[in-house]
Amino acid sequence: MSGFNLIDVEGGSPLKMWTRNVHIEDTAIEQMKNVARLPVIHKHVAAMPDCHWGMGATVGSVIPTKQAIIPAAVGVDIGCGMMAWQLTLNARDLPDNLSKIRSDIERAVPHGFVSAKGRARKGGWEIVPNSVSSRWRELAERYRLIVEKHPRISHKAPSHQLGSLGTGNHFIEVCLDENDAVWVMLHSGSRGPGNVIGRYFIELAKRDMGHHISNLPDENLAYLNEGTEHFDDYVEALNWAQDYAWENRQAMMDAVLRVLRQHLKRFKIGDMAVNCHHNYATIETHYGEDVWVTRKGAVRARKGDLGIIPGSMGTGSFIVRGKGNAESFCSCSHGAGRTMSRSQAKQQITLKDHREATKGIECRKDKDVLDESPAAYKDISSVIAAQTDLIEVVHHLRQVVNVKG
């Protein structure tokens, strides 16, 4: 028996959904059907078990397209993804009280929209440190050329957000695996510069489709065709934003490790290091054809690929190895997936609920993180169980420190 449910879409390509025993809201299914009705879809659309309604396209979907990309399917958090490094430390090397480690990480990595005079402004650097400046130099010239062509893409201070966490579901964690080995894990993307690029090309795709946009099931699914100037410009900007996101995670990891070296005995990087996007587009070969694959909240899981599937700030995460399932376009889920909107979570989850769900974890316990409380997310065990033909679990991590944006 296959691991997916098949939905035939009238006037479109099929949906293959790895969602057994996981609730998916009707609006998400309808949204994926709209994507499947586009004429540029290659073979089918794949839905991961964490899928839920999203802006533009469904979060937790894999969208293969022929000679076209849908900018709204990639979204505005271009290159968002995860990073996890195993360290040569054990649980017994950590202090009993982890609050100082958390507060020092919060000081070392700009996050949220909090301003700290002399260091951070709105979640970014007031003065960019040398370690970040060197990373920016590798990106600066490409960015200048992109902005020269499309001045509206220009972000006022792109280097000032490199190495910063952001808000929402982005986080930094210190974790322990099943053998009590210590890991550092974090989640972020291309920050403000990627957001501007995403929003700009979403509107440009709508404009380029002109009167043809009325033929689309949703105007947000406007796409750019290969061979057009704006397609090439988008791919250039997209690749730059994905590289920025990669460097952003590397810079934050460096900062967190510096903090840990101040608090803990000498250590090295262990045997495993994972860095993977889960909001991006790239060209791949599937079913004998080169196509664009957009993973909107999904991780590439070719045979042997390592990936990260986080649960929530109270339920831990999984390091997984891909099985290379061709029918999922070699993909797996990128997390547990939301079961409540942010506004719902803030209305329904109490501070008492949140504190109970995060008991034993050094993290924020205030009302401003209720939308990220574990109850706002699907059961991660069910999400993992629904995709056993896509991935195998390598490690189960449980967080002991969590830093939220």
C-alpha positions as CSV (number, residue, x, y, z in Angstrom):
1,M,0.0,0.0,0.0
2,S,1.3,3.5,-0.9
3,G,2.0,6.0,1.8
4,F,-0.2,8.7,0.3
5,N,-3.9,9.4,-0.4
6,L,-4.7,10.3,-4.0
7,I,-7.1,13.0,-4.8
8,D,-8.1,13.5,-8.5
9,V,-8.6,17.2,-9.3
10,E,-11.1,18.1,-11.9
11,G,-9.4,20.1,-14.6
12,G,-6.0,19.6,-13.1
13,S,-3.2,17.3,-12.0
14,P,-3.7,14.9,-9.1
15,L,-2.8,15.6,-5.4
16,K,-0.7,13.0,-3.6
17,M,-1.1,13.6,0.2
18,W,1.0,12.0,2.9
19,T,-1.5,12.9,5.5
20,R,-2.9,9.7,6.9
21,N,-4.2,10.1,10.5
22,V,-3.3,13.8,10.4
23,H,-6.1,16.4,10.2
24,I,-5.9,18.8,7.2
25,E,-8.3,21.7,7.0
26,D,-10.5,21.9,4.0
27,T,-9.2,25.3,3.0
28,A,-5.7,23.9,2.6
29,I,-7.0,21.1,0.4
30,E,-8.9,23.6,-1.8
31,Q,-5.8,25.8,-2.0
32,M,-3.7,22.8,-3.2
33,K,-6.4,21.9,-5.8
34,N,-6.1,25.4,-7.2
35,V,-2.3,24.9,-7.6
36,A,-2.9,21.5,-9.2
37,R,-5.2,23.2,-11.8
38,L,-2.4,25.3,-13.2
39,P,-1.2,24.3,-16.7
40,V,2.5,24.4,-15.7
41,I,2.3,21.6,-13.1
42,H,4.5,18.6,-13.8
43,K,2.8,15.2,-13.0
44,H,1.1,16.0,-9.6
45,V,1.3,18.2,-6.5
46,A,2.6,16.5,-3.3
47,A,1.3,17.4,0.2
48,M,3.3,16.8,3.3
49,P,1.7,15.8,6.6
50,D,2.3,19.2,8.1
51,C,0.4,21.0,5.4
52,H,-1.9,23.9,6.2
53,W,-3.3,27.0,4.5
54,G,-0.8,29.7,3.7
55,M,-0.5,33.0,2.0
56,G,-0.3,32.4,-1.8
57,A,0.1,28.6,-1.6
58,T,-0.2,25.9,1.0
59,V,2.5,25.5,3.6
60,G,3.8,21.9,3.4
61,S,3.4,21.4,-0.3
62,V,5.8,20.4,-3.1
63,I,5.0,22.1,-6.4
64,P,6.9,20.9,-9.6
65,T,6.5,23.3,-12.5
66,K,7.5,23.1,-16.2
67,Q,9.5,26.1,-17.4
68,A,7.8,28.4,-14.9
69,I,8.0,29.4,-11.2
70,I,5.2,30.8,-9.0
71,P,6.7,33.5,-6.8
72,A,3.9,33.4,-4.3
73,A,4.4,29.6,-3.8
74,V,8.0,30.3,-2.8
75,G,6.7,33.1,-0.6
76,V,8.4,36.0,1.1
77,D,10.6,34.1,3.6
78,I,12.9,32.9,0.8
79,G,15.4,30.3,1.9
80,C,13.9,29.9,5.3
81,G,15.3,26.7,6.8
82,M,17.0,24.9,9.7
83,M,20.5,24.3,10.9
84,A,21.6,21.8,13.6
85,W,25.1,20.9,14.8
86,Q,26.0,18.1,17.2
87,L,28.6,19.0,19.7
88,T,31.1,16.9,21.7
89,L,29.2,17.8,24.9
90,N,26.9,15.8,27.1
91,A,23.9,16.7,29.2
92,R,26.1,16.5,32.3
93,D,28.3,19.3,30.9
94,L,25.4,21.7,31.1
95,P,24.8,23.8,34.2
96,D,21.7,23.1,36.3
97,N,20.4,26.6,35.6
98,L,20.3,27.5,31.9
99,S,18.8,31.0,32.2
100,K,22.2,32.7,31.8
101,I,22.9,30.8,28.6
102,R,19.5,31.8,27.2
103,S,20.0,35.5,28.1
104,D,23.5,35.5,26.7
105,I,22.2,34.0,23.4
106,E,19.5,36.6,23.3
107,R,22.1,39.3,23.7
108,A,24.5,37.8,21.1
109,V,21.9,37.3,18.3
110,P,19.5,40.2,17.3
111,H,16.0,38.8,17.4
112,G,12.4,40.0,17.2
113,F,11.7,43.7,16.9
114,V,13.5,44.6,20.2
115,S,16.0,47.4,20.2
116,A,19.0,47.4,22.5
117,K,20.8,50.7,22.4
118,G,24.3,50.5,20.9
119,R,23.8,47.0,19.5
120,A,20.5,46.1,17.9
121,R,17.8,48.0,16.1
122,K,14.5,46.3,15.2
123,G,16.0,42.9,15.4
124,G,19.2,43.8,13.5
125,W,22.6,45.1,14.2
126,E,23.2,48.8,15.1
127,I,26.9,48.2,14.3
128,V,27.6,45.2,12.1
129,P,30.3,43.0,13.7
130,N,33.4,42.0,11.7
131,S,32.3,38.4,11.6
132,V,29.1,39.3,9.8
133,S,30.7,42.0,7.6
134,S,33.0,39.3,6.1
135,R,29.9,37.2,5.2
136,W,28.1,40.2,3.7
137,R,31.1,41.0,1.4
138,E,30.5,37.7,-0.3
139,L,27.0,38.7,-1.1
140,A,27.3,42.5,-1.6
141,E,28.3,42.7,-5.3
142,R,25.6,40.3,-6.5
143,Y,23.0,42.3,-4.5
144,R,24.2,45.6,-6.0
145,L,23.7,44.3,-9.5
146,I,20.2,42.9,-8.7
147,V,19.1,46.2,-7.1
148,E,20.6,48.2,-10.1
149,K,18.0,46.4,-12.3
150,H,15.2,46.5,-9.8
151,P,15.6,49.5,-7.4
152,R,12.4,48.7,-5.6
153,I,14.0,45.5,-4.2
154,S,16.5,47.6,-2.3
155,H,16.5,47.0,1.4
156,K,17.7,49.9,3.6
157,A,20.2,47.9,5.5
158,P,20.6,44.3,4.3
159,S,24.0,43.7,6.1
160,H,22.4,44.8,9.4
161,Q,20.0,41.8,9.3
162,L,22.5,39.2,8.4
163,G,23.0,37.0,11.5
164,S,19.6,37.9,13.0
165,L,16.7,35.6,14.0
166,G,13.5,37.5,13.2
167,T,10.1,36.8,14.6
168,G,7.2,34.3,14.3
169,N,8.2,30.6,14.4
170,H,12.0,31.3,14.1
171,F,14.0,30.1,17.0
172,I,17.4,29.0,18.5
173,E,17.6,26.0,20.7
174,V,20.1,24.0,22.8
175,C,18.9,20.3,22.6
176,L,19.8,16.9,23.8
177,D,19.4,13.7,21.7
178,E,18.4,10.2,22.9
179,N,22.0,9.7,24.0
180,D,22.1,13.0,25.9
181,A,24.5,14.5,23.4
182,V,24.2,18.3,23.1
183,W,23.0,20.0,19.8
184,V,22.5,23.6,18.8
185,M,19.6,24.1,16.4
186,L,18.1,27.2,14.8
187,H,15.5,28.2,12.3
188,S,15.5,31.4,10.2
189,G,15.6,32.7,6.6
190,S,16.5,35.6,4.4
191,R,14.9,38.2,6.7
192,G,13.9,41.7,5.4
193,P,15.9,41.5,2.1
194,G,14.3,38.2,1.1
195,N,10.9,39.6,2.1
196,V,11.2,42.6,-0.2
197,I,12.4,40.4,-3.1
198,G,9.4,38.0,-2.6
199,R,6.7,40.7,-2.4
200,Y,8.2,42.5,-5.5
201,F,8.2,39.5,-7.8
202,I,4.8,38.3,-6.6
203,E,3.3,41.6,-7.8
204,L,5.5,41.6,-11.0
205,A,4.2,38.1,-11.9
206,K,0.6,39.3,-11.5
207,R,1.3,42.3,-13.7
208,D,3.1,40.2,-16.4
209,M,0.2,37.9,-16.7
210,G,-2.0,40.8,-17.5
211,H,-5.5,39.9,-18.7
212,H,-4.5,36.1,-18.5
213,I,-4.6,36.4,-14.7
214,S,-8.4,36.1,-14.9
215,N,-8.0,32.5,-16.1
216,L,-6.2,31.5,-12.9
217,P,-8.0,29.9,-10.0
218,D,-6.3,32.4,-7.7
219,E,-4.5,35.6,-8.8
220,N,-1.7,34.8,-6.2
221,L,-0.8,31.8,-8.3
222,A,0.5,34.1,-11.1
223,Y,3.7,32.6,-12.5
224,L,6.8,33.7,-14.5
225,N,7.7,31.8,-17.6
226,E,11.1,30.7,-18.6
227,G,12.6,32.8,-21.4
228,T,11.2,36.1,-20.1
229,E,13.4,38.8,-18.6
230,H,11.5,38.9,-15.3
231,F,11.9,35.1,-14.9
232,D,15.7,35.3,-15.2
233,D,15.8,38.3,-12.9
234,Y,13.6,36.4,-10.3
235,V,15.9,33.4,-10.4
236,E,18.9,35.5,-9.9
237,A,17.3,37.3,-6.9
238,L,15.9,34.1,-5.6
239,N,19.3,32.3,-5.6
240,W,20.8,35.4,-3.9
241,A,18.2,35.3,-1.1
242,Q,18.6,31.6,-0.6
243,D,22.4,32.2,-0.2
244,Y,21.7,35.1,2.2
245,A,19.5,32.7,4.3
246,W,22.3,30.1,4.3
247,E,24.8,32.7,5.5
248,N,22.4,34.1,8.0
249,R,22.1,30.7,9.7
250,Q,25.8,30.2,9.7
251,A,26.4,33.6,11.3
252,M,23.9,32.9,14.0
253,M,25.4,29.5,14.7
254,D,28.8,31.1,15.1
255,A,27.4,33.5,17.6
256,V,25.6,30.8,19.6
257,L,28.8,28.7,19.7
258,R,30.8,31.7,21.0
259,V,28.3,32.0,23.9
260,L,28.5,28.3,24.7
261,R,32.3,28.5,24.8
262,Q,32.1,31.1,27.4
263,H,29.9,28.9,29.6
264,L,31.0,25.3,29.0
265,K,34.2,23.3,28.8
266,R,36.1,23.0,25.6
267,F,34.2,21.3,22.8
268,K,34.3,20.6,19.1
269,I,31.6,20.1,16.4
270,G,30.5,16.5,16.5
271,D,29.8,14.0,13.7
272,M,26.6,15.6,12.3
273,A,25.9,19.0,10.9
274,V,22.7,19.8,8.9
275,N,21.8,23.0,7.0
276,C,18.6,22.7,4.9
277,H,16.2,25.2,3.2
278,H,12.5,24.5,3.4
279,N,11.1,27.6,1.5
280,Y,12.8,27.6,-1.8
281,A,12.8,26.7,-5.5
282,T,15.4,24.9,-7.5
283,I,15.7,22.9,-10.8
284,E,15.8,19.1,-10.4
285,T,15.1,16.1,-12.6
286,H,11.9,14.2,-11.8
287,Y,10.2,11.6,-14.0
288,G,12.9,12.1,-16.6
289,E,12.4,15.8,-17.0
290,D,14.2,18.9,-15.7
291,V,11.6,20.9,-13.8
292,W,11.4,23.6,-11.2
293,V,10.6,22.2,-7.7
294,T,9.2,24.7,-5.2
295,R,9.2,23.4,-1.6
296,K,6.8,25.7,0.3
297,G,7.5,24.4,3.8
298,A,9.1,21.1,2.8
299,V,12.6,19.6,2.9
300,R,14.5,17.8,0.2
301,A,14.8,14.2,1.1
302,R,16.8,12.4,-1.6
303,K,18.2,9.0,-0.6
304,G,20.7,9.8,2.2
305,D,19.9,13.5,2.5
306,L,19.8,14.7,6.1
307,G,17.0,16.9,7.1
308,I,15.4,18.5,10.2
309,I,11.7,18.3,11.2
310,P,11.0,20.5,14.3
311,G,7.9,19.9,16.4
312,S,7.3,22.9,18.6
313,M,9.0,24.8,21.5
314,G,7.8,22.0,23.8
315,T,7.9,18.8,21.9
316,G,11.3,18.5,20.4
317,S,12.6,17.8,16.9
318,F,13.8,15.1,14.6
319,I,17.0,14.7,12.5
320,V,15.9,12.5,9.6
321,R,17.5,10.8,6.6
322,G,15.7,10.8,3.2
323,K,14.6,7.7,1.4
324,G,14.5,9.3,-2.0
325,N,10.8,8.6,-2.6
326,A,10.2,9.7,-6.2
327,E,6.4,10.2,-5.8
328,S,7.0,13.0,-3.2
329,F,9.6,14.5,-5.5
330,C,12.2,13.4,-2.9
331,S,10.7,15.6,-0.1
332,C,9.4,15.4,3.4
333,S,7.7,17.7,5.9
334,H,9.4,20.8,7.4
335,G,7.8,20.6,10.8
336,A,4.7,19.7,12.7
337,G,2.5,22.3,11.0
338,R,0.0,24.6,12.6
339,T,-3.3,23.5,13.9
340,M,-4.4,26.9,15.0
341,S,-3.9,30.4,13.5
342,R,-1.9,32.8,15.6
343,S,-5.0,34.7,16.6
344,Q,-6.8,31.5,17.6
345,A,-3.8,30.4,19.7
346,K,-3.7,33.7,21.6
347,Q,-7.4,33.4,22.3
348,Q,-7.5,29.7,23.3
349,I,-4.2,28.9,25.0
350,T,-3.7,30.2,28.5
351,L,-0.4,31.2,30.2
352,K,-1.0,28.2,32.5
353,D,-1.3,25.9,29.5
354,H,1.8,27.2,28.0
355,R,3.9,27.0,31.2
356,E,2.8,23.4,31.7
357,A,3.6,22.5,28.1
358,T,7.1,24.0,28.4
359,K,7.9,22.7,31.9
360,G,11.6,22.0,32.3
361,I,12.6,24.1,29.3
362,E,14.4,27.4,29.7
363,C,12.3,29.6,27.5
364,R,9.9,32.5,27.4
365,K,6.7,31.9,29.4
366,D,4.9,35.2,28.6
367,K,1.7,36.0,26.7
368,D,3.5,37.2,23.6
369,V,4.6,33.6,22.7
370,L,1.2,31.9,23.1
371,D,0.9,31.7,19.3
372,E,4.0,29.5,19.3
373,S,2.9,27.3,22.3
374,P,2.9,23.5,21.6
375,A,-0.9,23.3,21.5
376,A,-0.9,25.6,18.4
377,Y,0.9,22.8,16.4
378,K,-0.1,19.3,15.2
379,D,1.1,16.3,17.0
380,I,4.7,15.8,15.8
381,S,4.6,12.0,16.4
382,S,1.6,11.6,14.0
383,V,3.3,13.8,11.4
384,I,6.4,11.6,11.5
385,A,4.4,8.4,11.4
386,A,2.6,9.7,8.2
387,Q,5.8,9.8,6.2
388,T,7.7,6.7,7.1
389,D,8.1,5.9,3.3
390,L,9.8,9.3,2.9
391,I,12.3,9.4,5.8
392,E,13.8,7.5,8.6
393,V,14.5,9.0,12.0
394,V,18.2,9.4,12.9
395,H,17.9,11.4,16.1
396,H,15.1,12.7,18.3
397,L,16.1,16.0,20.0
398,R,14.5,17.5,23.0
399,Q,15.1,21.2,23.8
400,V,16.4,22.4,27.1
401,V,16.9,26.0,26.0
402,N,14.6,27.9,23.5
403,V,15.1,31.4,22.2
404,K,12.1,32.9,20.3
405,G,12.1,35.9,18.0
